[in-house]
């Protein structure tokens, strides 16, 4: 194992972030726009603390900082950096980039604990390589059938299927990699969000690593403008002051956590995603909102016609835009008033993608609160269908939990032991969204190129939407289903076309890979 050493660089930044904030604050009470060059030291001393301490934080949101983050753990990204909606990231993909050598976050462990940790990381990579090799012919067989290689086996098509089989095999094999696996990303934040991350860096499951990484981010900003943190801001909140930690000290034991997980699974009722709450009059309310937006009465625009005008791509060209302009279209904001809440159980690696739909927020678990001595994981479809792959996969799961349990028995903090858990780790969350944002998510994630678990969760959600609001559900589907007969190309994925004419039989279609 190679211990990943986090590296933080500041790729881009505002020239005068602190003075820009003060100038923005002054502009609020001025007859003209104030420039950063006009700010005096007295204004920095008075306006800066007054706005920050008083909660007038929008002035600190203008400045943005673009960081390069290298060799940070995927668990840190999921738990902390992407645990809120106010960021932008472009992250190295484990789905399509082969993880060649074991490279992972190394917590501050010594002696036997460090040996166990490093050995577990190395074993996980061995399982990853072996699973990739086992799954490649399996994925090739399915893809060859989908692309009809026996009948249409041109050299270009043969090569394409071979390349896709390799990518699909590592996409599935990545489930055995640990959440400690290192990743690299471009990460952009506003100034006020960086202040918040600094304040909250000791929260959640990764306080030690978060404090190191955020500390470096703050240091890089201080190098270009010391005032941005030295004149305003708060020190990191201590772990002892965080309300969640009360439950860690006084809450239930492991048996209670197992009971909570079992209750969650029971309430799923066999689904991946279960609708547990919704706006009962969503269809009527959306129609009303459209009429009031446009100044049209019900006689001229009855409910069915209103919903058709909102959602039918034959009438509403907004549905055909690949640039998501829904929130910028006055009539489409009528969909903000329909709200849905789901219980959802997916893997850590799937949820790392699911949470990028930031306008459909979720309350995600504190994973250390759900520590299980027994493996608790999700198994991808192709592994379930292949005996050799499944045996290897379950061996990898057993070894990951065994190593984690060994560390706990040695007295290692759960914060550090949990890094050995695999991407396959079950994540149980509650997720909510308005129809305007869920519609965008369902459009993107019912495409056959979407991550497997998110696809099936989205199909679960659409099925239940159809039960409660059929007049809304009938207009939902992937881009090809929305665009067929209305726009060209039908598939927006270009060279990544899945090879299946989904639009011919959606939603009654089998996804095989």
Secondary structure as the mmCIF struct_conf table of DSSP 4:
data_model
#
loop_
_struct_conf.conf_type_id
_struct_conf.id
_struct_conf.beg_label_comp_id
_struct_conf.beg_label_asym_id
_struct_conf.beg_label_seq_id
_struct_conf.end_label_comp_id
_struct_conf.end_label_asym_id
_struct_conf.end_label_seq_id
STRN STRN1 UNK A 2 UNK A 4
HELX_LH_PP_P HELX_LH_PP_P1 UNK A 5 UNK A 6
STRN STRN2 UNK A 7 UNK A 13
TURN_TY1_P TURN_TY1_P1 UNK A 15 UNK A 16
HELX_RH_AL_P HELX_RH_AL_P1 UNK A 17 UNK A 27
TURN_TY1_P TURN_TY1_P2 UNK A 28 UNK A 29
BEND BEND1 UNK A 30 UNK A 32
HELX_LH_PP_P HELX_LH_PP_P2 UNK A 33 UNK A 35
HELX_RH_3T_P HELX_RH_3T_P1 UNK A 36 UNK A 38
HELX_RH_AL_P HELX_RH_AL_P2 UNK A 41 UNK A 53
TURN_TY1_P TURN_TY1_P3 UNK A 54 UNK A 55
HELX_RH_3T_P HELX_RH_3T_P2 UNK A 57 UNK A 60
BEND BEND2 UNK A 61 UNK A 62
STRN STRN3 UNK A 64 UNK A 73
HELX_RH_AL_P HELX_RH_AL_P3 UNK A 74 UNK A 76
HELX_RH_PI_P HELX_RH_PI_P1 UNK A 77 UNK A 81
TURN_TY1_P TURN_TY1_P4 UNK A 82 UNK A 82
BEND BEND3 UNK A 83 UNK A 86
STRN STRN4 UNK A 88 UNK A 91
TURN_TY1_P TURN_TY1_P5 UNK A 94 UNK A 96
BEND BEND4 UNK A 97 UNK A 97
BEND BEND5 UNK A 101 UNK A 101
STRN STRN5 UNK A 103 UNK A 105
BEND BEND6 UNK A 108 UNK A 108
HELX_RH_AL_P HELX_RH_AL_P4 UNK A 111 UNK A 146
TURN_TY1_P TURN_TY1_P6 UNK A 147 UNK A 148
HELX_RH_AL_P HELX_RH_AL_P5 UNK A 149 UNK A 152
HELX_RH_AL_P HELX_RH_AL_P6 UNK A 155 UNK A 173
HELX_RH_3T_P HELX_RH_3T_P3 UNK A 174 UNK A 176
BEND BEND7 UNK A 177 UNK A 177
STRN STRN6 UNK A 178 UNK A 178
TURN_TY1_P TURN_TY1_P7 UNK A 179 UNK A 180
STRN STRN7 UNK A 181 UNK A 181
STRN STRN8 UNK A 182 UNK A 190
HELX_RH_AL_P HELX_RH_AL_P7 UNK A 191 UNK A 199
TURN_TY1_P TURN_TY1_P8 UNK A 200 UNK A 202
TURN_TY1_P TURN_TY1_P9 UNK A 204 UNK A 205
HELX_RH_AL_P HELX_RH_AL_P8 UNK A 207 UNK A 224
TURN_TY1_P TURN_TY1_P10 UNK A 226 UNK A 226
HELX_RH_AL_P HELX_RH_AL_P9 UNK A 227 UNK A 230
TURN_TY1_P TURN_TY1_P11 UNK A 231 UNK A 231
BEND BEND8 UNK A 232 UNK A 232
HELX_LH_PP_P HELX_LH_PP_P3 UNK A 235 UNK A 238
HELX_RH_3T_P HELX_RH_3T_P4 UNK A 239 UNK A 241
TURN_TY1_P TURN_TY1_P12 UNK A 243 UNK A 243
HELX_RH_AL_P HELX_RH_AL_P10 UNK A 244 UNK A 250
BEND BEND9 UNK A 251 UNK A 251
HELX_RH_AL_P HELX_RH_AL_P11 UNK A 254 UNK A 268
TURN_TY1_P TURN_TY1_P13 UNK A 269 UNK A 270
BEND BEND10 UNK A 272 UNK A 272
STRN STRN9 UNK A 273 UNK A 278
TURN_TY1_P TURN_TY1_P14 UNK A 280 UNK A 281
HELX_RH_AL_P HELX_RH_AL_P12 UNK A 282 UNK A 294
TURN_TY1_P TURN_TY1_P15 UNK A 295 UNK A 295
TURN_TY1_P TURN_TY1_P16 UNK A 298 UNK A 300
BEND BEND11 UNK A 301 UNK A 301
HELX_RH_AL_P HELX_RH_AL_P13 UNK A 303 UNK A 311
TURN_TY1_P TURN_TY1_P17 UNK A 313 UNK A 315
HELX_RH_3T_P HELX_RH_3T_P5 UNK A 317 UNK A 320
BEND BEND12 UNK A 322 UNK A 323
HELX_RH_3T_P HELX_RH_3T_P6 UNK A 326 UNK A 328
BEND BEND13 UNK A 329 UNK A 329
HELX_RH_3T_P HELX_RH_3T_P7 UNK A 330 UNK A 337
STRN STRN10 UNK A 339 UNK A 347
HELX_RH_AL_P HELX_RH_AL_P14 UNK A 348 UNK A 354
TURN_TY1_P TURN_TY1_P18 UNK A 355 UNK A 356
TURN_TY1_P TURN_TY1_P19 UNK A 358 UNK A 359
BEND BEND14 UNK A 360 UNK A 360
STRN STRN11 UNK A 362 UNK A 363
HELX_RH_3T_P HELX_RH_3T_P8 UNK A 367 UNK A 370
BEND BEND15 UNK A 373 UNK A 374
STRN STRN12 UNK A 377 UNK A 377
HELX_RH_AL_P HELX_RH_AL_P15 UNK A 381 UNK A 384
TURN_TY1_P TURN_TY1_P20 UNK A 385 UNK A 385
HELX_RH_AL_P HELX_RH_AL_P16 UNK A 387 UNK A 409
TURN_TY1_P TURN_TY1_P21 UNK A 410 UNK A 411
HELX_RH_AL_P HELX_RH_AL_P17 UNK A 414 UNK A 417
HELX_RH_3T_P HELX_RH_3T_P9 UNK A 418 UNK A 420
BEND BEND16 UNK A 421 UNK A 421
STRN STRN13 UNK A 422 UNK A 422
TURN_TY1_P TURN_TY1_P22 UNK A 423 UNK A 424
STRN STRN14 UNK A 425 UNK A 425
STRN STRN15 UNK A 426 UNK A 434
HELX_RH_AL_P HELX_RH_AL_P18 UNK A 435 UNK A 445
TURN_TY1_P TURN_TY1_P23 UNK A 446 UNK A 446
BEND BEND17 UNK A 447 UNK A 447
TURN_TY1_P TURN_TY1_P24 UNK A 448 UNK A 449
BEND BEND18 UNK A 450 UNK A 450
HELX_RH_AL_P HELX_RH_AL_P19 UNK A 452 UNK A 468
HELX_RH_AL_P HELX_RH_AL_P20 UNK A 470 UNK A 473
TURN_TY1_P TURN_TY1_P25 UNK A 474 UNK A 475
HELX_RH_AL_P HELX_RH_AL_P21 UNK A 479 UNK A 483
TURN_TY1_P TURN_TY1_P26 UNK A 484 UNK A 486
BEND BEND19 UNK A 487 UNK A 490
BEND BEND20 UNK A 492 UNK A 493
HELX_RH_3T_P HELX_RH_3T_P10 UNK A 494 UNK A 496
BEND BEND21 UNK A 499 UNK A 500
HELX_RH_3T_P HELX_RH_3T_P11 UNK A 502 UNK A 504
TURN_TY1_P TURN_TY1_P27 UNK A 505 UNK A 507
BEND BEND22 UNK A 508 UNK A 508
#
